[in-house]
Structures are given as C-alpha cells and as structure tokens.
Amino acid sequence: MTEPKISKISKGRKTRASVLKADQEAEWRKQLDQGTKAAKTYAMDKTYVLDDRVDHQTFGVGVVVSLIPPDKINVFFQDGLKMMKCGG
C-alpha cells in the first residue's frame, strides 16, 4: 500500500487567513494610533463612549467602535471585534 501524498504550502506563500489577520492587525494599530485618550481598565459597570481606549484583562487594549444600547459596546481588539457588556 502506498501512503497518500500530503501537499505542503511553499515557504514564501501566504494563506488567505494570514493575510486577513495581518490586515486586521494593521487596522487595529491604525485605530489605536488615531486617538490620544489613555486606555481605561475595562469593567462591566463602567460607561464608555466612541473612540474610548479599553484595556481588557484577556484581550488587551482595544477601541470602542460602536455603542449598542442599552448596555453593550463593540470593541476592536487585536484579535478582532468583541461585543462587551457595559454600564448603560
């Protein structure tokens, strides 16, 4: 019996996922660089406004990109967009 051939991605070739990840990280860095606000430590009972910098224990530093009434925000972290609970 012959073993099945496993195709390998050449060393210089980038996968679609790696390109998307790089684009996402570049956008995240751009968002962080645009503001001058210091990052607030994230807490579910705090209130936030657009463009606030948020320092989350697990996700790191992110930027508030949208408000979802009455008590949620979308925060853009290095890993991507996360919906977070906040004080209304």
C-alpha contacts under 8 A as a table, 3 or more apart, distances in Angstrom:
res1	aa1	res2	aa2	distance
9	I	13	R	6.65
10	S	13	R	5.49
14	K	18	S	6.30
14	K	19	V	6.67
15	T	18	S	5.28
15	T	19	V	6.41
16	R	19	V	5.18
16	R	20	L	6.20
17	A	20	L	5.13
17	A	21	K	6.08
18	S	21	K	5.02
18	S	22	A	6.15
19	V	22	A	5.12
19	V	23	D	6.21
20	L	23	D	5.04
20	L	24	Q	6.07
21	K	24	Q	5.06
21	K	25	E	6.15
22	A	25	E	5.13
22	A	26	A	6.16
23	D	26	A	5.10
23	D	27	E	6.24
24	Q	27	E	5.14
24	Q	28	W	6.17
24	Q	78	Q	7.38
24	Q	80	G	7.05
25	E	28	W	4.99
25	E	29	R	6.17
25	E	78	Q	5.67
25	E	79	D	7.67
26	A	29	R	5.17
26	A	30	K	6.17
27	E	30	K	4.98
27	E	31	Q	6.19
28	W	31	Q	5.12
28	W	32	L	6.30
28	W	62	G	7.77
28	W	76	F	6.73
28	W	77	F	6.58
28	W	78	Q	5.82
29	R	32	L	5.12
29	R	33	D	6.12
29	R	78	Q	7.89
30	K	33	D	5.14
30	K	34	Q	6.32
31	Q	34	Q	5.39
31	Q	35	G	7.36
31	Q	63	V	6.91
32	L	35	G	6.17
32	L	53	R	7.63
32	L	62	G	7.32
32	L	63	V	6.65
33	D	36	T	7.65
35	G	51	D	7.17
37	K	52	D	6.76
37	K	53	R	6.53
38	A	53	R	6.38
39	A	52	D	7.08
39	A	53	R	4.27
39	A	54	V	4.97
39	A	55	D	5.64
39	A	61	V	7.15
40	K	52	D	7.61
40	K	53	R	6.07
40	K	54	V	4.91
40	K	55	D	5.73
41	T	54	V	5.91
41	T	55	D	4.72
41	T	56	H	6.30
42	Y	46	K	7.44
42	Y	54	V	5.69
42	Y	55	D	5.58
42	Y	56	H	5.18
42	Y	57	Q	7.63
43	A	46	K	5.52
43	A	86	C	7.08
44	M	84	M	7.74
44	M	85	K	5.43
44	M	86	C	4.37
44	M	87	G	6.07
45	D	86	C	5.34
45	D	87	G	4.24
46	K	86	C	5.73
46	K	87	G	4.94
47	T	86	C	5.89
47	T	87	G	4.97
47	T	88	G	6.34
48	Y	52	D	6.43
48	Y	64	V	7.58
48	Y	73	I	7.83
48	Y	86	C	7.47
49	V	52	D	5.77
49	V	64	V	7.00
49	V	67	L	7.33
50	L	63	V	7.97
50	L	64	V	5.27
50	L	65	V	5.75
50	L	66	S	6.16
50	L	67	L	7.05
51	D	63	V	5.67
51	D	64	V	5.01
51	D	65	V	6.15
52	D	63	V	5.75
52	D	64	V	5.35
53	R	61	V	6.76
53	R	62	G	5.69
53	R	63	V	4.70
53	R	64	V	6.50
54	V	60	G	7.94
54	V	61	V	5.47
54	V	62	G	5.17
54	V	63	V	6.06
54	V	64	V	7.23
54	V	75	V	7.85
55	D	59	F	7.81
55	D	60	G	5.43
55	D	61	V	4.32
55	D	62	G	6.47
56	H	59	F	5.34
56	H	60	G	4.86
56	H	61	V	6.10
56	H	62	G	7.70
57	Q	60	G	6.08
59	F	62	G	7.80
59	F	77	F	6.53
59	F	78	Q	7.62
59	F	79	D	7.34
60	G	77	F	6.97
60	G	78	Q	7.70
61	V	77	F	6.27
61	V	78	Q	7.70
62	G	75	V	5.85
62	G	76	F	5.18
62	G	77	F	4.27
62	G	78	Q	7.08
63	V	75	V	5.28
63	V	76	F	5.21
63	V	77	F	6.78
64	V	67	L	7.69
64	V	73	I	6.70
64	V	74	N	5.87
64	V	75	V	4.39
64	V	76	F	6.43
65	V	73	I	7.63
65	V	74	N	5.73
65	V	75	V	5.71
65	V	76	F	6.56
66	S	73	I	5.78
66	S	74	N	5.16
66	S	75	V	7.32
67	L	72	K	6.32
67	L	73	I	4.55
67	L	74	N	6.43
68	I	71	D	6.52
68	I	72	K	4.90
68	I	73	I	5.37
68	I	74	N	7.46
69	P	72	K	6.16
69	P	88	G	7.18
70	P	88	G	5.28
71	D	85	K	5.87
71	D	86	C	5.13
71	D	87	G	5.64
71	D	88	G	4.42
72	K	83	M	6.71
72	K	84	M	5.50
72	K	85	K	4.47
72	K	86	C	5.33
72	K	87	G	7.85
72	K	88	G	7.59
73	I	83	M	5.72
73	I	84	M	5.30
73	I	85	K	6.46
73	I	86	C	6.85
74	N	81	L	6.50
74	N	82	K	5.62
74	N	83	M	4.50
74	N	84	M	6.17
75	V	81	L	5.64
75	V	82	K	5.32
75	V	83	M	6.34
75	V	84	M	7.06
76	F	79	D	7.91
76	F	80	G	5.60
76	F	81	L	4.40
76	F	82	K	6.38
77	F	80	G	5.07
77	F	81	L	6.00
77	F	82	K	7.20
